[in-house]
Amino acid sequence: MIRHAKTTLNEAKLVDEFGKLGSEERSARFDVFFQEIQQAPESVGYVLLYCGKKCRYGEIEAHLRGIELKIALRKFERSRLVIINAGFRETFATELWLVAKGQCQPKPRPTVNIKYVVFVERGKYSMEAYDCCDDFSEIWKNYKP
């Protein structure tokens, strides 16, 4: 379920949060998030990524690459989005925040200390897809920021 931001002075607003999703659902949520940011002049979007207690080597980086590609494909203004590796939680999680001018940025809220995280083999992909129907392996090879 997508939650829409409400404006309150000096407080960042959590727009959406979710765990592991397929590329179609992630794509739809990011499209809505990009629209929210564009409709709020001078605002900035924050993406906080949390790896789970069982974390694949390179998992956060794979998501970062997928989000970067999504930004490029949608021709979204990169300066209006901040992506943060926010630490660890019980399971993988993503938070999408909207921050208006003058508001404080969201603070990561990890719930698991790194000493309790089990790192496992690399995932199948070096990038997580954030666009539903694209063959992202070919797009990524030709991607130029």
Secondary structure in CASP SS format (residue, H / E / C, confidence):
PFRMAT SS
TARGET T0000
AUTHOR 0000-0000-0000
METHOD secondary structure of the structure
MODEL  1
M C 1.00
I C 1.00
R C 1.00
H C 1.00
A C 1.00
K C 1.00
T C 1.00
T E 1.00
L C 1.00
N C 1.00
E E 1.00
A C 1.00
K E 1.00
L E 1.00
V E 1.00
D E 1.00
E E 1.00
F E 1.00
G C 1.00
K C 1.00
L C 1.00
G C 1.00
S H 1.00
E H 1.00
E H 1.00
R H 1.00
S H 1.00
A H 1.00
R H 1.00
F H 1.00
D H 1.00
V H 1.00
F H 1.00
F H 1.00
Q H 1.00
E H 1.00
I H 1.00
Q H 1.00
Q C 1.00
A C 1.00
P C 1.00
E C 1.00
S C 1.00
V E 1.00
G E 1.00
Y E 1.00
V E 1.00
L E 1.00
L E 1.00
Y E 1.00
C E 1.00
G C 1.00
K C 1.00
K E 1.00
C E 1.00
R E 1.00
Y C 1.00
G C 1.00
E H 1.00
I H 1.00
E H 1.00
A H 1.00
H H 1.00
L H 1.00
R H 1.00
G H 1.00
I H 1.00
E H 1.00
L H 1.00
K H 1.00
I H 1.00
A H 1.00
L H 1.00
R C 1.00
K C 1.00
F C 1.00
E C 1.00
R H 1.00
S H 1.00
R H 1.00
L E 1.00
V E 1.00
I E 1.00
I E 1.00
N E 1.00
A E 1.00
G E 1.00
F E 1.00
R C 1.00
E C 1.00
T C 1.00
F C 1.00
A E 1.00
T E 1.00
E E 1.00
L E 1.00
W E 1.00
L E 1.00
V E 1.00
A C 1.00
K C 1.00
G C 1.00
Q C 1.00
C C 1.00
Q C 1.00
P C 1.00
K C 1.00
P C 1.00
R C 1.00
P C 1.00
T C 1.00
V C 1.00
N C 1.00
I H 1.00
K H 1.00
Y H 1.00
V C 1.00
V E 1.00
F E 1.00
V E 1.00
E C 1.00
R C 1.00
G C 1.00
K C 1.00
Y C 1.00
S C 1.00
M C 1.00
E C 1.00
A C 1.00
Y C 1.00
D C 1.00
C C 1.00
C C 1.00
D C 1.00
D C 1.00
F H 1.00
S H 1.00
E H 1.00
I H 1.00
W H 1.00
K H 1.00
N H 1.00
Y C 1.00
K C 1.00
P C 1.00
END
